[in-house]
Amino acid sequence: MKRFITNALVVGLVCGSAMVALTSRPSTIAADDAVIQADHAVVQALEKGDRAAATKLLDADFTWIDPEGILWAKDDAFRAGLKPLVASGAEVQTVEHKYGKVVWIQISQGKNYSAHFWVERPAGWRLLHMTEIAVRQRDFRPVEPTYDIPCMNPCKEVPYKPISDGEKASLDEWQEQESSQAGWEKHVADNLDQRVVSTFGGASPSKADRIAGMNKRRQANPNAPHVGAAPALWIRTWDFGEAVVMVSCQPTYGDKAYWSSRVLAPVNGVWQMTESYHNYILASPVMTAVPGGKS
């Protein structure tokens, strides 16, 4: 997410509430954790190409974003014979964060990461969304904007109409988050144990370090063009009360477009972005903006 200064990469993937249960190593996760057990089972089924076993645990709305940034619907993923980037095994690291009826699980190995968004349906836990990132170096040069780019989309308008109360509240506060550094600091949760991952950035530093970096760059170049947040071309959300799952497609000024896969949750009365993966679309061109036009 390009924000407020050129090439300031901002992705929020942190938690700060007692409602969130955090575990960062396989040994600290309870052996009888139902969602972890289901996650192991679905990964193994997808590895084997066992559609019948996997389907029992996949949500009707299941989508899968692969390391190339291609979004696959459930049936198409099976037709393509997709296999998980991060397989099951003793060396896989697991992180689990719980938000009531939403559980976010990250499994990783080296520079390969996979985030799994589990949701509780009437029939039990189902995997709603999976996004996979193989961290890599850019093989292209980003474009530096030379003029101010205002934030109309997503700060003031998006191609999406929230329906439920949770969708409306989370969108309002996400737009406030995107509108300024102060809004970002307010609506990105504070827990420093959370990992932030993007295709070209890898695991992000802490929120405090990101803020320090933004301030340092702004002080070093106070006359740099103001660059608004990456606009949203497509958004879909699922409201589960304690949390909203959000998937969006966003171009980036001077860079490639990416998929954002997020959890938004109320933390101490404030909706915050508590999880966010930025999975860049490798086939995307480098995006530019037109001076004087809307973002």
N, C-alpha and C positions, 0 to 999 in steps of 0.2 A: 504494500500500500504506500504510494508516494504521498507524503503529507508535509505541507507547510514549508518545506525547503526541498530543493532539488535532491533527488536520490535519497531521501530519508525513508528508509524501509521501516514500516510500522506494521507489525502483526501482533495481535493480542491473544495470548494463550495462557492466562494466569487466573488463579482462583483465590478468593479471600473470604470465605464464609464457613461457619460451623456446619452448615448444611452439606458441605462437600467433603466426602471421605477420600483422602489421598493415600495412595500406596504406590511406591516407586520401584520395588523389587519383587520378583516372583515369590521370594520366601516370606514376604510380609502380607501377601494376599491369602485370605482364608481359603483353606482347601475345599470348603463347601460353598464357596461363592458361586451362586447359580449363573450369573452373567459371565464370569470368567470361564466356567465350565462350558457354557454354550459357545463362547468365543473360540475356545480351543477346538470344539467339535466342528464348528462351521469352517474354520481354517483348514482342518484336516480333510473335511469333505470336499472343499474347493481344490485342495492340492491333488486329491485323487480323481477329481472330476465326477464325484458322486452327486449328481443333481438331485436325486430323491432325498438324500440325507441333508443336503444343504438347504433345499427348498423348505424343509420343515422349520428352519430357523431364520429364513429371510422374510422381511416384511414385504407386503404387496407393493409398496412404493420403493423397494430397494434400488439404489443406484450405486455404481462403482466407478470411481475416477482412477484411471491407471497412471503409471509414472510419466506417460507422454501427455497427460492432461486431456485424455479422451474420456468423456462421460458415457457410460454404458448403462442401459436399462437391464433389468434382471434377465429377461429372455435372451437379449443380445449378448450379454456376458457369457451365458452358457453356450450360445451358438459359436462364439469366438473362441471358446475353450480357454478363457482367462485363468491364470494361476496366480495365487497370492505372491506379491513381491517379497514379503517377509513370511517365511514358512514357520511351522512349529518346530521347536527344538530347545535344547537346554541353554543355548547361548542367547536366546531371544529375551530382551528386556521388556517388562510389562509395566505400564502405568494405568491406574484406574481412578476415575473421578466420578462421583455419584451425585446426581441432581434429581432425586425422587424417581420419577418414571423415565428419566434419561440417564444412561450410563455411558460415559466416554472412555474408551480403552485405546491406548497406544501400545503397539508392539514395534520394536525396533531391533535392528542388528547392523552395527557399523553405521554407514551413511544411508541406510534404507529405513524408512518409517512408514507405518500404516496406522491410520486413525479409524476406529470403528465406533459408530454411533448406534448404540442399542436403545430400544424404547420398549416400554411395557404396554402391551396390547391386552385386550380381554382374554386372549388365548395364551398369553405368556410373553416372555421376552423375545423380541425379534430384532434382527440387524437391519436398520433402516438405511444406512449409508456407510460407505467405505471409501477412503481416499488414500492413495499411496504416493509417496515421494521418494525418489532416488536423487539425493542431493548431487548437484553437478555445477561445473563452472559455466558461465556464459560463453557461447561461441559467437557472440555478436556484441556490438557496442551500443549501449543505451544512448538515447538522444537527450541532450540537455535543453530544457525549455529556456528561451531567452526573453520571455514576457510573462506577465501574471496570467494565471489560469484560475478563474473563480470556480468555486464549488457550488454549482446549481444541483447537479446530480452527483452524489446522493444526498447532499446536505439539505436540499429543499424539495426535491422531487425524485421519485424512482418509478420504474415501470412495474408497479406492484401495488395491490390493494389489500391491506391487512383486513381480516374479518373478525377474528376472536379478540377478546380484550388483551390477552397476552401478546398476540401478534402486533396489535396497535401500540401497546406500551413499549415493547422491545424495539419496534421500528423507530418510534419517536426518540428514544434515548440513544439508539445506534446512530441516528442522523445527527443528534447533538454531539456524539462521540466523534463523528467524522468532520465536524464543522470547525474545530480549533484544537490546538494542543491542550488547552484547559479541559475541553470536553473529552478528549482522548484520555487524559490522566484520570478524569472522573469515572469514565465508563469502561476502562480496561482494568480488570481485577488485579490485586496486588501480590498474590502468593508467588514467591520466587522459585518454588520447586517445579513449577510447570515448565514444560518444554515447548518452544515455539519453533515451528519448522516451515520452511519454504523451499521451493525447488532450487533457487539460486542463492539463498541465504543460509540454508542449513538451520541448525538449532540456534535460536536467538539468545542474546544476553537477557538479563533481568529487566523488568520494567524500569527500575531506577537507572540502570545503565543506559537504556534506550532514551530516557528523558535527558540524562546528562549528555548523551551524544547529540540529541536534537538541539539542546541549548548551546553546546560548543560550536556546532556548525553554523547556527544562526549568528552567534557572536563573531565568528570568524568572517562571515560574509553577510553582513546585515542588509545589503542591497540586492541579495539574490532574489529572483522572481518568486512571488508567492504561487505555489502549486497546490491546487485543491486535491482532495481525496480522489482515489480512483472511482470513476462512475460505475454504476451498476447497470448492466444490460438485461439481466434476467435474475429474478429472485424467487425462491420458493421456501416456505416455512412450514413447520409442524409444531403446534402448540400442545405441550404436555403439562401445563399448569406451573410446575416448579421450574420449567425451562422451555425454551423454544429452540428447535434445531433449524438452522438457516443455511441454505446452499445458494450461492450467487455466482454469476459470471461477470468479471470486471476487467476492462482494459486498464492498462497502466500508462500514464504519460511517459513517453520516451522509452517504453519497455514493452514486453509481451503481455497479452491478456492472461488472466489466471482464474481458476475456480477457487472460491473461498468456501470452506466448510466450517461452520461455527456452532457453538452453543452460546446462547444468551440466557442469563439467569438473574433473578433479583437477589442481590447481595446487600444485606442490611438496608433493604427498602429501595435500592437503586439498581435498575437493570444494568448489567455489565456484560461485556464480551469475555467469557471465561475460557473459551477454546477457539482457536482459529488456525486452520491449515491453509496455506496458499500454494496451490498446485498449478504451476504455470503450464499453459498450452504451448507445447513446443512448436507446433505448426503455425502458431499465430505470427503475423508480422509484428514488427516494432511499431507501436502505436504513436501517433503524433496528434497535436491539437492545432486548431485553426485560430489565429489571433482574432479577438473580438467576438468569437462565437461562444455559445454556451458550452459548459464542460460536459 
